Amino acid sequence: MAKISDYLNPKLVAFLDATSRDEVINALIEKLDHAHKLTDKKEFQEAIFKREKIVSTGIGMGVAIPHAKLSNYDDFFIAIGILQKGVEWQSLDKAPVRLVFMIGGPDDKQTEYLQILSNLTIALKDEERRKKMLTLNSSAAIIELFKTL
């Protein structure tokens, strides 16, 4: 079974001072693009925003999981955004979002995708882990929190 830490990379962790959902999404897409994870930045960006229009990816607990699955990817990847202040995300619980996990990857590996989503959700239900993430300022330390998962 795939571990969350297998998809994480210190280069894909961003500490953001963003003030809106779109600003956060664009900052994480830039991060992914700089790390050469995106085959087509514009296409990925459009897919992420299209998904947000359908239904908000704010799952509650101050967490959002924007995602896009496209045919020109072989593997999944996750970018993490840690926000200094909460931003409005139209979350299920109406709470502002401070932790964002952007998932990208292939559109033909639904089982693996659901495993990632499930493992991530379980990890984020842990309030201690969420609180700890907001206190850390090192990418490596953030990823360390997911090493056992």
Disulfide bonds with the S-S distance in Angstrom:
none
